[in-house]
């Protein structure tokens, strides 16, 4: 049987490790969001350039 003090230590360690994992994931999420925003801007720019090219080819 696990002693109550040992059980508290296990719970404390699990809580701290989970908090660290969550904090790490939040940092990763911020990085991913920044990368996605950059990709969306690049795609919007490419679409605008394509639209201009098509309009130019149609003589508009």
mmCIF file of the N, C-alpha and C atoms, coordinates in Angstrom:
data_MODEL
# 
_entry.id   MODEL 
# 
loop_
_atom_site.group_PDB 
_atom_site.id 
_atom_site.type_symbol 
_atom_site.label_atom_id 
_atom_site.label_alt_id 
_atom_site.label_comp_id 
_atom_site.label_asym_id 
_atom_site.label_entity_id 
_atom_site.label_seq_id 
_atom_site.pdbx_PDB_ins_code 
_atom_site.Cartn_x 
_atom_site.Cartn_y 
_atom_site.Cartn_z 
_atom_site.occupancy 
_atom_site.B_iso_or_equiv 
_atom_site.pdbx_formal_charge 
_atom_site.auth_seq_id 
_atom_site.auth_comp_id 
_atom_site.auth_asym_id 
_atom_site.auth_atom_id 
_atom_site.pdbx_PDB_model_num 
ATOM 1   N N  . UNK A 1 1  ? 0.846  -1.196 0.000   1.00 0.00 ? 1  UNK A N  1 
ATOM 2   C CA . UNK A 1 1  ? 0.000  0.000  0.000   1.00 0.00 ? 1  UNK A CA 1 
ATOM 3   C C  . UNK A 1 1  ? 0.879  1.244  0.000   1.00 0.00 ? 1  UNK A C  1 
ATOM 4   N N  . UNK A 1 2  ? 0.490  2.245  -0.744  1.00 0.00 ? 2  UNK A N  1 
ATOM 5   C CA . UNK A 1 2  ? 1.248  3.488  -0.833  1.00 0.00 ? 2  UNK A CA 1 
ATOM 6   C C  . UNK A 1 2  ? 0.905  4.354  0.369   1.00 0.00 ? 2  UNK A C  1 
ATOM 7   N N  . UNK A 1 3  ? 1.935  4.895  0.980   1.00 0.00 ? 3  UNK A N  1 
ATOM 8   C CA . UNK A 1 3  ? 1.722  5.769  2.136   1.00 0.00 ? 3  UNK A CA 1 
ATOM 9   C C  . UNK A 1 3  ? 1.120  7.091  1.659   1.00 0.00 ? 3  UNK A C  1 
ATOM 10  N N  . UNK A 1 4  ? 0.288  7.720  2.506   1.00 0.00 ? 4  UNK A N  1 
ATOM 11  C CA . UNK A 1 4  ? -0.345 8.984  2.097   1.00 0.00 ? 4  UNK A CA 1 
ATOM 12  C C  . UNK A 1 4  ? 0.652  10.062 1.686   1.00 0.00 ? 4  UNK A C  1 
ATOM 13  N N  . UNK A 1 5  ? 1.785  10.167 2.385   1.00 0.00 ? 5  UNK A N  1 
ATOM 14  C CA . UNK A 1 5  ? 2.753  11.202 2.018   1.00 0.00 ? 5  UNK A CA 1 
ATOM 15  C C  . UNK A 1 5  ? 3.368  10.907 0.654   1.00 0.00 ? 5  UNK A C  1 
ATOM 16  N N  . UNK A 1 6  ? 3.598  9.645  0.358   1.00 0.00 ? 6  UNK A N  1 
ATOM 17  C CA . UNK A 1 6  ? 4.135  9.271  -0.951  1.00 0.00 ? 6  UNK A CA 1 
ATOM 18  C C  . UNK A 1 6  ? 3.115  9.576  -2.043  1.00 0.00 ? 6  UNK A C  1 
ATOM 19  N N  . UNK A 1 7  ? 1.849  9.315  -1.766  1.00 0.00 ? 7  UNK A N  1 
ATOM 20  C CA . UNK A 1 7  ? 0.788  9.581  -2.731  1.00 0.00 ? 7  UNK A CA 1 
ATOM 21  C C  . UNK A 1 7  ? 0.699  11.071 -3.035  1.00 0.00 ? 7  UNK A C  1 
ATOM 22  N N  . UNK A 1 8  ? 0.825  11.899 -1.997  1.00 0.00 ? 8  UNK A N  1 
ATOM 23  C CA . UNK A 1 8  ? 0.811  13.348 -2.204  1.00 0.00 ? 8  UNK A CA 1 
ATOM 24  C C  . UNK A 1 8  ? 1.982  13.781 -3.071  1.00 0.00 ? 8  UNK A C  1 
ATOM 25  N N  . UNK A 1 9  ? 3.144  13.157 -2.844  1.00 0.00 ? 9  UNK A N  1 
ATOM 26  C CA . UNK A 1 9  ? 4.319  13.487 -3.664  1.00 0.00 ? 9  UNK A CA 1 
ATOM 27  C C  . UNK A 1 9  ? 4.077  13.128 -5.129  1.00 0.00 ? 9  UNK A C  1 
ATOM 28  N N  . UNK A 1 10 ? 3.468  11.974 -5.350  1.00 0.00 ? 10 UNK A N  1 
ATOM 29  C CA . UNK A 1 10 ? 3.173  11.539 -6.716  1.00 0.00 ? 10 UNK A CA 1 
ATOM 30  C C  . UNK A 1 10 ? 2.201  12.520 -7.372  1.00 0.00 ? 10 UNK A C  1 
ATOM 31  N N  . UNK A 1 11 ? 1.158  12.898 -6.660  1.00 0.00 ? 11 UNK A N  1 
ATOM 32  C CA . UNK A 1 11 ? 0.193  13.851 -7.207  1.00 0.00 ? 11 UNK A CA 1 
ATOM 33  C C  . UNK A 1 11 ? 0.843  15.195 -7.497  1.00 0.00 ? 11 UNK A C  1 
ATOM 34  N N  . UNK A 1 12 ? 1.710  15.630 -6.594  1.00 0.00 ? 12 UNK A N  1 
ATOM 35  C CA . UNK A 1 12 ? 2.410  16.905 -6.782  1.00 0.00 ? 12 UNK A CA 1 
ATOM 36  C C  . UNK A 1 12 ? 3.267  16.858 -8.040  1.00 0.00 ? 12 UNK A C  1 
ATOM 37  N N  . UNK A 1 13 ? 4.022  15.781 -8.220  1.00 0.00 ? 13 UNK A N  1 
ATOM 38  C CA . UNK A 1 13 ? 4.881  15.647 -9.398  1.00 0.00 ? 13 UNK A CA 1 
ATOM 39  C C  . UNK A 1 13 ? 4.051  15.576 -10.677 1.00 0.00 ? 13 UNK A C  1 
ATOM 40  N N  . UNK A 1 14 ? 2.967  14.819 -10.637 1.00 0.00 ? 14 UNK A N  1 
ATOM 41  C CA . UNK A 1 14 ? 2.111  14.712 -11.826 1.00 0.00 ? 14 UNK A CA 1 
ATOM 42  C C  . UNK A 1 14 ? 1.522  16.066 -12.193 1.00 0.00 ? 14 UNK A C  1 
ATOM 43  N N  . UNK A 1 15 ? 1.081  16.806 -11.189 1.00 0.00 ? 15 UNK A N  1 
ATOM 44  C CA . UNK A 1 15 ? 0.508  18.129 -11.453 1.00 0.00 ? 15 UNK A CA 1 
ATOM 45  C C  . UNK A 1 15 ? 1.551  19.050 -12.071 1.00 0.00 ? 15 UNK A C  1 
ATOM 46  N N  . UNK A 1 16 ? 2.749  19.068 -11.530 1.00 0.00 ? 16 UNK A N  1 
ATOM 47  C CA . UNK A 1 16 ? 3.807  19.937 -12.058 1.00 0.00 ? 16 UNK A CA 1 
ATOM 48  C C  . UNK A 1 16 ? 4.200  19.545 -13.470 1.00 0.00 ? 16 UNK A C  1 
ATOM 49  N N  . UNK A 1 17 ? 4.309  18.251 -13.728 1.00 0.00 ? 17 UNK A N  1 
ATOM 50  C CA . UNK A 1 17 ? 4.661  17.799 -15.075 1.00 0.00 ? 17 UNK A CA 1 
ATOM 51  C C  . UNK A 1 17 ? 3.552  18.162 -16.057 1.00 0.00 ? 17 UNK A C  1 
ATOM 52  N N  . UNK A 1 18 ? 2.298  18.014 -15.649 1.00 0.00 ? 18 UNK A N  1 
ATOM 53  C CA . UNK A 1 18 ? 1.188  18.382 -16.527 1.00 0.00 ? 18 UNK A CA 1 
ATOM 54  C C  . UNK A 1 18 ? 1.188  19.880 -16.797 1.00 0.00 ? 18 UNK A C  1 
ATOM 55  N N  . UNK A 1 19 ? 1.460  20.680 -15.780 1.00 0.00 ? 19 UNK A N  1 
ATOM 56  C CA . UNK A 1 19 ? 1.503  22.131 -15.964 1.00 0.00 ? 19 UNK A CA 1 
ATOM 57  C C  . UNK A 1 19 ? 2.620  22.515 -16.928 1.00 0.00 ? 19 UNK A C  1 
ATOM 58  N N  . UNK A 1 20 ? 3.761  21.845 -16.811 1.00 0.00 ? 20 UNK A N  1 
ATOM 59  C CA . UNK A 1 20 ? 4.872  22.127 -17.725 1.00 0.00 ? 20 UNK A CA 1 
ATOM 60  C C  . UNK A 1 20 ? 4.511  21.726 -19.145 1.00 0.00 ? 20 UNK A C  1 
ATOM 61  N N  . UNK A 1 21 ? 3.833  20.587 -19.290 1.00 0.00 ? 21 UNK A N  1 
ATOM 62  C CA . UNK A 1 21 ? 3.435  20.129 -20.627 1.00 0.00 ? 21 UNK A CA 1 
ATOM 63  C C  . UNK A 1 21 ? 2.446  21.108 -21.256 1.00 0.00 ? 21 UNK A C  1 
ATOM 64  N N  . UNK A 1 22 ? 1.492  21.578 -20.478 1.00 0.00 ? 22 UNK A N  1 
ATOM 65  C CA . UNK A 1 22 ? 0.504  22.535 -20.987 1.00 0.00 ? 22 UNK A CA 1 
ATOM 66  C C  . UNK A 1 22 ? 1.195  23.833 -21.394 1.00 0.00 ? 22 UNK A C  1 
ATOM 67  N N  . UNK A 1 23 ? 2.114  24.313 -20.573 1.00 0.00 ? 23 UNK A N  1 
ATOM 68  C CA . UNK A 1 23 ? 2.840  25.549 -20.896 1.00 0.00 ? 23 UNK A CA 1 
ATOM 69  C C  . UNK A 1 23 ? 3.638  25.381 -22.185 1.00 0.00 ? 23 UNK A C  1 
ATOM 70  N N  . UNK A 1 24 ? 4.243  24.221 -22.350 1.00 0.00 ? 24 UNK A N  1 
ATOM 71  C CA . UNK A 1 24 ? 5.013  23.951 -23.564 1.00 0.00 ? 24 UNK A CA 1 
ATOM 72  C C  . UNK A 1 24 ? 4.098  23.938 -24.786 1.00 0.00 ? 24 UNK A C  1 
ATOM 73  N N  . UNK A 1 25 ? 2.932  23.323 -24.651 1.00 0.00 ? 25 UNK A N  1 
ATOM 74  C CA . UNK A 1 25 ? 1.986  23.276 -25.765 1.00 0.00 ? 25 UNK A CA 1 
ATOM 75  C C  . UNK A 1 25 ? 1.474  24.660 -26.122 1.00 0.00 ? 25 UNK A C  1 
ATOM 76  N N  . UNK A 1 26 ? 1.272  25.508 -25.131 1.00 0.00 ? 26 UNK A N  1 
ATOM 77  C CA . UNK A 1 26 ? 0.820  26.876 -25.415 1.00 0.00 ? 26 UNK A CA 1 
ATOM 78  C C  . UNK A 1 26 ? 1.865  27.623 -26.229 1.00 0.00 ? 26 UNK A C  1 
ATOM 79  N N  . UNK A 1 27 ? 3.132  27.431 -25.892 1.00 0.00 ? 27 UNK A N  1 
ATOM 80  C CA . UNK A 1 27 ? 4.207  28.056 -26.670 1.00 0.00 ? 27 UNK A CA 1 
ATOM 81  C C  . UNK A 1 27 ? 4.223  27.556 -28.097 1.00 0.00 ? 27 UNK A C  1 
ATOM 82  N N  . UNK A 1 28 ? 4.024  26.256 -28.262 1.00 0.00 ? 28 UNK A N  1 
ATOM 83  C CA . UNK A 1 28 ? 3.972  25.664 -29.604 1.00 0.00 ? 28 UNK A CA 1 
ATOM 84  C C  . UNK A 1 28 ? 2.777  26.214 -30.381 1.00 0.00 ? 28 UNK A C  1 
ATOM 85  N N  . UNK A 1 29 ? 1.652  26.361 -29.712 1.00 0.00 ? 29 UNK A N  1 
ATOM 86  C CA . UNK A 1 29 ? 0.461  26.889 -30.375 1.00 0.00 ? 29 UNK A CA 1 
ATOM 87  C C  . UNK A 1 29 ? 0.703  28.310 -30.863 1.00 0.00 ? 29 UNK A C  1 
ATOM 88  N N  . UNK A 1 30 ? 1.363  29.124 -30.064 1.00 0.00 ? 30 UNK A N  1 
ATOM 89  C CA . UNK A 1 30 ? 1.682  30.490 -30.491 1.00 0.00 ? 30 UNK A CA 1 
ATOM 90  C C  . UNK A 1 30 ? 2.548  30.479 -31.743 1.00 0.00 ? 30 UNK A C  1 
ATOM 91  N N  . UNK A 1 31 ? 3.537  29.596 -31.770 1.00 0.00 ? 31 UNK A N  1 
ATOM 92  C CA . UNK A 1 31 ? 4.424  29.482 -32.932 1.00 0.00 ? 31 UNK A CA 1 
ATOM 93  C C  . UNK A 1 31 ? 3.648  29.036 -34.167 1.00 0.00 ? 31 UNK A C  1 
ATOM 94  N N  . UNK A 1 32 ? 2.788  28.051 -33.989 1.00 0.00 ? 32 UNK A N  1 
ATOM 95  C CA . UNK A 1 32 ? 1.988  27.547 -35.117 1.00 0.00 ? 32 UNK A CA 1 
ATOM 96  C C  . UNK A 1 32 ? 1.058  28.638 -35.637 1.00 0.00 ? 32 UNK A C  1 
ATOM 97  N N  . UNK A 1 33 ? 0.414  29.361 -34.729 1.00 0.00 ? 33 UNK A N  1 
ATOM 98  C CA . UNK A 1 33 ? -0.482 30.443 -35.154 1.00 0.00 ? 33 UNK A CA 1 
ATOM 99  C C  . UNK A 1 33 ? 0.265  31.502 -35.946 1.00 0.00 ? 33 UNK A C  1 
ATOM 100 N N  . UNK A 1 34 ? 1.464  31.856 -35.507 1.00 0.00 ? 34 UNK A N  1 
ATOM 101 C CA . UNK A 1 34 ? 2.274  32.843 -36.221 1.00 0.00 ? 34 UNK A CA 1 
ATOM 102 C C  . UNK A 1 34 ? 2.631  32.332 -37.612 1.00 0.00 ? 34 UNK A C  1 
ATOM 103 N N  . UNK A 1 35 ? 3.027  31.060 -37.686 1.00 0.00 ? 35 UNK A N  1 
ATOM 104 C CA . UNK A 1 35 ? 3.382  30.471 -38.981 1.00 0.00 ? 35 UNK A CA 1 
ATOM 105 C C  . UNK A 1 35 ? 2.180  30.421 -39.923 1.00 0.00 ? 35 UNK A C  1 
ATOM 106 N N  . UNK A 1 36 ? 1.025  30.058 -39.398 1.00 0.00 ? 36 UNK A N  1 
ATOM 107 C CA . UNK A 1 36 ? -0.183 29.983 -40.229 1.00 0.00 ? 36 UNK A CA 1 
ATOM 108 C C  . UNK A 1 36 ? -0.557 31.369 -40.729 1.00 0.00 ? 36 UNK A C  1 
ATOM 109 N N  . UNK A 1 37 ? -0.467 32.376 -39.863 1.00 0.00 ? 37 UNK A N  1 
ATOM 110 C CA . UNK A 1 37 ? -0.761 33.744 -40.290 1.00 0.00 ? 37 UNK A CA 1 
ATOM 111 C C  . UNK A 1 37 ? 0.158  34.176 -41.433 1.00 0.00 ? 37 UNK A C  1 
ATOM 112 N N  . UNK A 1 38 ? 1.435  33.836 -41.334 1.00 0.00 ? 38 UNK A N  1 
ATOM 113 C CA . UNK A 1 38 ? 2.386  34.177 -42.400 1.00 0.00 ? 38 UNK A CA 1 
ATOM 114 C C  . UNK A 1 38 ? 2.034  33.459 -43.699 1.00 0.00 ? 38 UNK A C  1 
ATOM 115 N N  . UNK A 1 39 ? 1.672  32.203 -43.597 1.00 0.00 ? 39 UNK A N  1 
ATOM 116 C CA . UNK A 1 39 ? 1.295  31.441 -44.796 1.00 0.00 ? 39 UNK A CA 1 
ATOM 117 C C  . UNK A 1 39 ? 0.042  32.005 -45.445 1.00 0.00 ? 39 UNK A C  1 
ATOM 118 N N  . UNK A 1 40 ? -0.936 32.385 -44.639 1.00 0.00 ? 40 UNK A N  1 
ATOM 119 C CA . UNK A 1 40 ? -2.173 32.958 -45.185 1.00 0.00 ? 40 UNK A CA 1 
ATOM 120 C C  . UNK A 1 40 ? -1.865 34.265 -45.911 1.00 0.00 ? 40 UNK A C  1 
ATOM 121 N N  . UNK A 1 41 ? -1.021 35.106 -45.328 1.00 0.00 ? 41 UNK A N  1 
ATOM 122 C CA . UNK A 1 41 ? -0.656 36.362 -45.995 1.00 0.00 ? 41 UNK A CA 1 
ATOM 123 C C  . UNK A 1 41 ? 0.057  36.081 -47.314 1.00 0.00 ? 41 UNK A C  1 
ATOM 124 N N  . UNK A 1 42 ? 0.950  35.103 -47.334 1.00 0.00 ? 42 UNK A N  1 
ATOM 125 C CA . UNK A 1 42 ? 1.668  34.756 -48.564 1.00 0.00 ? 42 UNK A CA 1 
ATOM 126 C C  . UNK A 1 42 ? 0.694  34.234 -49.619 1.00 0.00 ? 42 UNK A C  1 
ATOM 127 N N  . UNK A 1 43 ? -0.275 33.423 -49.197 1.00 0.00 ? 43 UNK A N  1 
ATOM 128 C CA . UNK A 1 43 ? -1.269 32.913 -50.142 1.00 0.00 ? 43 UNK A CA 1 
ATOM 129 C C  . UNK A 1 43 ? -2.130 34.043 -50.695 1.00 0.00 ? 43 UNK A C  1 
ATOM 130 N N  . UNK A 1 44 ? -2.532 34.970 -49.837 1.00 0.00 ? 44 UNK A N  1 
ATOM 131 C CA . UNK A 1 44 ? -3.345 36.099 -50.295 1.00 0.00 ? 44 UNK A CA 1 
ATOM 132 C C  . UNK A 1 44 ? -2.575 36.946 -51.301 1.00 0.00 ? 44 UNK A C  1 
ATOM 133 N N  . UNK A 1 45 ? -1.293 37.131 -51.055 1.00 0.00 ? 45 UNK A N  1 
ATOM 134 C CA . UNK A 1 45 ? -0.467 37.897 -51.987 1.00 0.00 ? 45 UNK A CA 1 
ATOM 135 C C  . UNK A 1 45 ? -0.345 37.167 -53.322 1.00 0.00 ? 45 UNK A C  1 
ATOM 136 N N  . UNK A 1 46 ? -0.144 35.857 -53.268 1.00 0.00 ? 46 UNK A N  1 
ATOM 137 C CA . UNK A 1 46 ? -0.029 35.075 -54.504 1.00 0.00 ? 46 UNK A CA 1 
ATOM 138 C C  . UNK A 1 46 ? -1.340 35.103 -55.289 1.00 0.00 ? 46 UNK A C  1 
ATOM 139 N N  . UNK A 1 47 ? -2.467 35.023 -54.594 1.00 0.00 ? 47 UNK A N  1 
ATOM 140 C CA . UNK A 1 47 ? -3.769 35.067 -55.260 1.00 0.00 ? 47 UNK A CA 1 
ATOM 141 C C  . UNK A 1 47 ? -3.974 36.427 -55.923 1.00 0.00 ? 47 UNK A C  1 
ATOM 142 N N  . UNK A 1 48 ? -3.611 37.496 -55.218 1.00 0.00 ? 48 UNK A N  1 
ATOM 143 C CA . UNK A 1 48 ? -3.750 38.838 -55.787 1.00 0.00 ? 48 UNK A CA 1 
ATOM 144 C C  . UNK A 1 48 ? -2.882 38.991 -57.032 1.00 0.00 ? 48 UNK A C  1 
ATOM 145 N N  . UNK A 1 49 ? -1.664 38.469 -56.993 1.00 0.00 ? 49 UNK A N  1 
ATOM 146 C CA . UNK A 1 49 ? -0.784 38.543 -58.160 1.00 0.00 ? 49 UNK A CA 1 
ATOM 147 C C  . UNK A 1 49 ? -1.364 37.743 -59.316 1.00 0.00 ? 49 UNK A C  1 
ATOM 148 N N  . UNK A 1 50 ? -1.919 36.586 -59.033 1.00 0.00 ? 50 UNK A N  1 
ATOM 149 C CA . UNK A 1 50 ? -2.544 35.765 -60.077 1.00 0.00 ? 50 UNK A CA 1 
ATOM 150 C C  . UNK A 1 50 ? -3.731 36.483 -60.689 1.00 0.00 ? 50 UNK A C  1 
ATOM 151 N N  . UNK A 1 51 ? -4.550 37.103 -59.833 1.00 0.00 ? 51 UNK A N  1 
ATOM 152 C CA . UNK A 1 51 ? -5.708 37.851 -60.337 1.00 0.00 ? 51 UNK A CA 1 
ATOM 153 C C  . UNK A 1 51 ? -5.264 38.996 -61.246 1.00 0.00 ? 51 UNK A C  1 
ATOM 154 N N  . UNK A 1 52 ? -4.200 39.698 -60.855 1.00 0.00 ? 52 UNK A N  1 
ATOM 155 C CA . UNK A 1 52 ? -3.693 40.795 -61.698 1.00 0.00 ? 52 UNK A CA 1 
ATOM 156 C C  . UNK A 1 52 ? -3.197 40.255 -63.040 1.00 0.00 ? 52 UNK A C  1 
ATOM 157 N N  . UNK A 1 53 ? -2.499 39.145 -63.006 1.00 0.00 ? 53 UNK A N  1 
ATOM 158 C CA . UNK A 1 53 ? -1.976 38.534 -64.227 1.00 0.00 ? 53 UNK A CA 1 
ATOM 159 C C  . UNK A 1 53 ? -3.119 38.124 -65.151 1.00 0.00 ? 53 UNK A C  1 
ATOM 160 N N  . UNK A 1 54 ? -4.130 37.482 -64.591 1.00 0.00 ? 54 UNK A N  1 
ATOM 161 C CA . UNK A 1 54 ? -5.270 37.045 -65.405 1.00 0.00 ? 54 UNK A CA 1 
ATOM 162 C C  . UNK A 1 54 ? -5.979 38.249 -66.004 1.00 0.00 ? 54 UNK A C  1 
ATOM 163 N N  . UNK A 1 55 ? -6.176 39.283 -65.192 1.00 0.00 ? 55 UNK A N  1 
ATOM 164 C CA . UNK A 1 55 ? -6.837 40.507 -65.695 1.00 0.00 ? 55 UNK A CA 1 
ATOM 165 C C  . UNK A 1 55 ? -6.014 41.126 -66.819 1.00 0.00 ? 55 UNK A C  1 
ATOM 166 N N  . UNK A 1 56 ? -4.697 41.115 -66.662 1.00 0.00 ? 56 UNK A N  1 
ATOM 167 C CA . UNK A 1 56 ? -3.824 41.664 -67.705 1.00 0.00 ? 56 UNK A CA 1 
ATOM 168 C C  . UNK A 1 56 ? -3.907 40.844 -68.976 1.00 0.00 ? 56 UNK A C  1 
ATOM 169 N N  . UNK A 1 57 ? -3.968 39.544 -68.862 1.00 0.00 ? 57 UNK A N  1 
ATOM 170 C CA . UNK A 1 57 ? -4.046 38.667 -70.028 1.00 0.00 ? 57 UNK A CA 1 
ATOM 171 C C  . UNK A 1 57 ? -5.382 38.840 -70.748 1.00 0.00 ? 57 UNK A C  1 
ATOM 172 N N  . UNK A 1 58 ? -6.420 39.177 -70.015 1.00 0.00 ? 58 UNK A N  1 
ATOM 173 C CA . UNK A 1 58 ? -7.732 39.392 -70.626 1.00 0.00 ? 58 UNK A CA 1 
ATOM 174 C C  . UNK A 1 58 ? -7.859 40.794 -71.197 1.00 0.00 ? 58 UNK A C  1 
ATOM 175 N N  . UNK A 1 59 ? -6.872 41.631 -70.967 1.00 0.00 ? 59 UNK A N  1 
ATOM 176 C CA . UNK A 1 59 ? -6.883 42.975 -71.493 1.00 0.00 ? 59 UNK A CA 1 
ATOM 177 C C  . UNK A 1 59 ? -7.731 43.940 -70.678 1.00 0.00 ? 59 UNK A C  1 
ATOM 178 N N  . UNK A 1 60 ? -7.929 43.612 -69.449 1.00 0.00 ? 60 UNK A N  1 
ATOM 179 C CA . UNK A 1 60 ? -8.754 44.479 -68.589 1.00 0.00 ? 60 UNK A CA 1 
ATOM 180 C C  . UNK A 1 60 ? -7.914 45.480 -67.859 1.00 0.00 ? 60 UNK A C  1 
# 
